Amino acid sequence: MSFATISVIGLGYIGLPTAAAFASRQKQVVGVDINQHAVATINRGEIHIVEPDLDKVVKAAVEGGFLKASTTPVVADAYLIAVPTPFKGDHEPDMVYVEAAARSIAPVLKKGALVILESTSPVGATEQMAQWLAEARPDLTFPQQAGEQADINIAYCPERVLPGQVMVELIKNDRVIGGMTPVCSARASELYNIFLEGECVVTNSRTAEMCKLTENSFRDVNIAFANELSLICADQGINVWELIRLANRHPRVNILQPGPGVGGHCIAVDPWFIVAQNPEQARLIRTAREVNDSKPHWVLDQVKATVADCLTHSGKRANELTIACFGLAFKPNIDDLRESPAMEIAEMIASWHSGETQVVEPNIHTLPNKLADRCTLTNLDNALATADVLVLLVDHNEFKAIPGDAVQQSYIVDTKGVWR
């Protein structure tokens, strides 16, 4: 059975590009989101997030009549669920949005439909979703009941795209397809092959779920190594960036770059899903998370020491001192502030500092609520001209374009080694 209509549930940083990719291949796509502003924006042919080239694809798809957005689910041949999976309690995965999405599509499911979960999830989530659907639709059969003969096919297929390059990587990268049965995997592969240039690599749903968590935990552990080195080097009076550059000349060494911590909706979150399910075994993964989660507090200590030094030598009082934070996003050249260590550091500085705290973030137009009444959003030139202490948190292109010798301030905390 072919896929005439495809519905994407959740129109955020993954869902909207995925919907646009299908629509660009002239498939009828209905995106569903509870955010009415997002739905209205998309239906005008515009986008509510920052992602290179996405605006052009969405505009063409909407104008061509292939993409529309809605706040309520519709009947479709395939459903892709791309909703958030945040924490609850002590870093435990919260499946409340996945359950809500599954229960919202249940009334419109028809025999022969394919349901794919894309949200990063703990192992067993796809089977849990299938159970919720089966409870809501006892008139249909599901893979856990009828195997290959099920009325509804279900699979897990995690995204693995880099913010800022989503429209390229969505199409080029290989996809791991974890069907609950071989037929489920085959149909999911057929669906993604509508736009995919990479390969569909087939496994079962539990392995696919663990694969996504493993990829991000691998990155997290390696970043933690670099971040831990930066603490040791600061203590030893060694330039960590020079050290890493030298060590990486070894043919089998490839150390990543340290930073202010780890952010985003993936690397800062997903390893905890493994820890939550296997707390006894996941010792290294837990430690890496703790190293990266503690880095913003270490950066704050560096800022406090730098401010103390500045106060000693400038003769100013603390409330006369201006601190400028460069960057709020969780990685360079995007507007995404989710789980951002830069954001956390700016917040802590603003809470602690009695003088003005400036923020330079070229990718946003207004400060988020938690900073709005404590910080001033300013531009790069003004911050460089007026701030006493500079705190570089994100290596946006605009910041890297400034030569280090053009930065006049003596009091700098550079977490990315840009102005070193």
N, C-alpha and C positions, 0 to 999 in steps of 0.2 A: 504494500500500500504506500503510495507516495504522500508527500507532505505538501498539501495545498495551502494550509493555514498554520502558522507557527505563532505561539504565544509565549512571550517572555515575562515572567513575573518578577518584578523588581527592576526599576530603570535607573540604577545607580552607575557606578564607575565600570561595572562589568556588564550588567544587563542591557544598558542602552547601546554600547558598542556592538554587543552580540546581536541585538535586534536589528541594528543598522546593517550589520554584515549580511544577515539573511535577506533583508529588504533590498540590499544592493544587488542581489542575485535575482531580483524580481519575484520574490516570494511574498505572499500576503502575510504581513506580520502585525500582530496586535501586542503592544507592550502594556503591561498592567502595573500600576503603582498607586499606593494610597495617598501619595503626595500630589495634591491637586495642582499646585504650582508647576511641578515637573511635567504633569500630563498636559496642561495648557501650553507650556513653553514648547514641548515637543510637537504638539499639534499645529503650532505656528511655523514649524520647520526650524526651530531654534533649539539650543541645548542649555542645560542648567548646570553643567560641570565643565571643567577645563580639561580638554584632551585634544592634542594636535590632530587635525584632519577630520575629527568626528563631526564638526559642524557642517562641513561640505557634504558628507555622506548622508547625514540626517536630513538636511535640507532637500537634497535630490530625491531621497526615498519618500519623504512626505509629499513633495510636489508631484512625484510620479504616481502617488496613490498606493504605494506599497507598504507604508508604515503609518500606523496611527496609534495613539495612546489612549488608555481608558482607566477609570478607577475601579471597574468591575470586570471579572474574568468573562471570557466568551468561549464558545465551542471552538476547538481547534484540533488539528491532527497531532500536534506535538506541543508539549509545554516544557519550558526550561525555567527552573526556579533559581533565581540569583538574588537572594535576600541576605541581609547580614546575619552572622552568628556571633553575637557578642558574649561577654562573660556574665556569670552570676556567681554569687558567693565567693569562694576562694579559687578564683581562676577556673571555674568549671564552665564548659560550653553551655550556652543558653539556646535551646532549639525553638524558642517561642515563635520566631518569625517564620521558620521553616514549617512549623505546624500550622500556623495561620495561613500561609500560602497554600499548603496542601489541602486544608479544609475549604479554602476559598474556591479552588478549582474542582473539588470533588463533585459539586452539583452539575457541572457542565461537561464532565468526562463522558466520552462515548466509547463504545467497543472499538478496539483497534488503535486507541490513542497511545502515545508514547510520553512518559513523564521522566524528565532528567533533572536530577539535583546537581547544581553547580556550586552551591554555597560550600565553603570550607567547613567541614563537619567532622565530629568524632567518628571513630570506627563503629559501624552498625547503624549509622544515621539513615542510610538509604532503606534498610529493612524496616526501620522505625517509621519512615515516611510511608512506605508501602502499607504498613499496618494501619496508620491513620486513615489512609485512603480507603482501605478495605472496610474499616469501621463505618465510614461515612457512606460507602456505596456497596451494601451487601448484595445488590443485584448484579454486580460485576465480579469477575474473578481476577486475581492478581498472582504474580509469579510465586509467592510463598504458598499459594493454595493449589495452583494448577500448572506450575512450571511452564514448559514451552507452549502449552495450550491456553495460557492466560488471556483474558480479554484485553488487559492493559499491560503494556511493556514498561519496565522501570529500569533506569540506569543511573550511575553516578559518573559525572565527568567534570573534574575540577578545572578551573581556569588557571593559566600560568603565564600571565602577561605582566609586562612592566609598565606602570603608570608613566605616561609621556610617550610610550611607543605602542599603545594598545592596538591601534588600527593596523599596525604592521604585524605585531606578534600574534594577534588573534587569528590571523590568516596563515602565517608562516610556521608557527610552532606546532610540534607534534601534540596530540591529545591522548590522554590515558582514558580509555572507555571501560567503565566497570559495570557491566550489565548484571542483573540478578539471574539471568539465564543467557545462554549463547544467542538466542533469538533477540533478546533485549539489546545485547551488545551490537549485533549486526544492524539492527534498526537505528540505534544511536549513531553508529559509524556512518550509516547512509545519510542521516540528517546532517551531521557536521561536514560531510564531504560536499554539501551544497556550496560551501564557501572555503573549505579548508584546503590549503596547499601542502601543509604538513601531513604526517602520517597519523592514522588512528591506531593506537596500540591497545589491544584488547586484553582485559583481565577480568577479575570478579569485582563486585562492588566494594568489599571490605579492603582489598588490596589497593584499589583506586583511592579510597578514602585515606588510607595510611600513606599512600604515595605523596599526596598533596602535603600532608603534615610533615613528612620526611624531608621533602624539598626545602620547606621553609625552616625546619629545624637545623638542617645542614648549614644553611646560610647564617642562621642565628649563632650557632656554635662557632663558626669561623669569624664572625664579626666580634663575638665575645672575646676571642683570643686577641684580636687587634686592640679592642678596648682595654683589656687587662694589661697588655703591653704598654698602652699609653699611660696608665696609672704608674706602672713600674718605672717607666722612663722619666716621667715627671719627678718622681722621687729621687732618681739617680742623676738628674741633670743631663739627660740624653734627649736629643731631638728624635722623637719617635718616627717621624716621616723619613728622615735620613736613614735611620736604622732599618725600617721596612724596605726602603729602596735598595739598600745594600744586601739584606737577607734574601730579597727576591731575585738576586742575580744567581742564586743557587738554582741549578736546573730543575730541582724537584720541590722548590718552595714557592708558594704563591699566597703571601699574607695579604689580607684585605686591608682597607684603610680604616682607621678609627674615626669616631665621630662623637656626637653628644649623647648617643644612645641609639635605640632602634625604634622606628615607628611604623605607621601604616597598619592596614587592616589584616596583614598576613603574618609577617615575620615576628611582630611583637605579640601576636595572639596565638597562632597555630601551635607552637611547641607546647603551650600549656594544655592543649587538648590531649596530647600524648601523656603528659605528666599526670593529668587528672585521671586517666584510665589505667595508667601503670606507674603509680607513684614510687614503688619499691625499685623498679628497674631503671627508670628514667633519670638517673642521678646526674649525668653529664648535661643532659638537655635542661634539667631544672637549674643547674648551676649557671649555665650560659644565660638563661633568662634572667637570673638574679644579677649577674654581672652587668648585663645590658640595661636592666631596669634601674640599677643603682647609679649608672653613669650620669644622669642629669643632676643628681645630688652632689656628685663630685665636681661637676662643672660649676654648680652654684658656689661651692667652697672656693674654687679658683677665682670666681668673680668677686667674692667677699674679700679674699686676700689682695686682689688687684685694686679694689676700691680702697682698702685700708692703706695700701701703698700710695695711691693717688692722693688721698686725704693728707697723708703725712707730708708729701712734697708740694702740694698745690696751695696749701693754706686755706682751702675751702672747707665749709661745713658740709656734712653729708646731704642735707636737704638742698644744697646749692649745686650738687653734682648731677650731671646728666649721664645716664647709661643708655647706649643704643644697642638693641638686639637685631642682628641681621639674619632674617629668615625665620619663618614659622612653620613652613610645610614639612612633611616628614621626609621628603627627599627633594633634590634639586629640580627646579623648573616646572613645578606643578603647583596647584592650589590646594591640594589635599592635606588637611590638618589632622586627619584621624590618627589617634595614638601617637601624635608627634612629640618627640622628646624636646624639640626646639620650643614648642608651644608650652610644654610643662616648665621648662627653664625660664622662659619669659614671664610666665605666671608667678613663679617662685621669686624671681628678681623683683617684680612689681610689688609683690606682697611685702618683701623685706626692705626694699630701698625707700627712703623717705623723700628723695628728690624725684626728678622726672625720669621716667622710663620710656624711651622711644622704641618703636618697632618699624623696621623696614622690611616689607614683604611685597615685592613687585607684582605678585600674582593674585592679590586680593584687593578689594576696594573698601571694605569696612572691616574693622576688628571684630573677632568673635566676642560674644557677650561677656565671657569671663575676663577679657582684657579691656573691654571698651571703656570702663570707667576708671581704669588704673594706668593705661598707657596712651601714648600719642602715636598714631600711624603717620609716618613721615616718609619723605623720599630719601634716596641714597645721598644726594649732594648735601641736603640739609643736615642729615645725621653726621656725615663726615666733617661738616663745618662747625657743628655746635656741641657734639657729645664729648665728654671727658674720657669715658671708658667705652671701648667697642667690644662687643661680644658677637663673634661670628659663629652662627649656629647651622646654617645651611649653605652649601656651595653653589648657589644660583649662578648662572652665567654672568649676570650683571655684576656680581661681586668679584668673580674671578677675573673679569675684564679690567679691574683696577689694579695697576701694578703696586706691589707691596711698598715700594719707596714713595708712592703718592699718598700713602696713609700716614698722616703727620702725628697721630696720637702715639704716646709712649705706652699707654695702658690698654693692652689688647688681650682678650682671651679668645684664641682662635682654635675652635674645636675641630676644624677641618684642614688646618695647615695651608690655608689659601694665601694669607698675608705673612707667612713666616719669614 
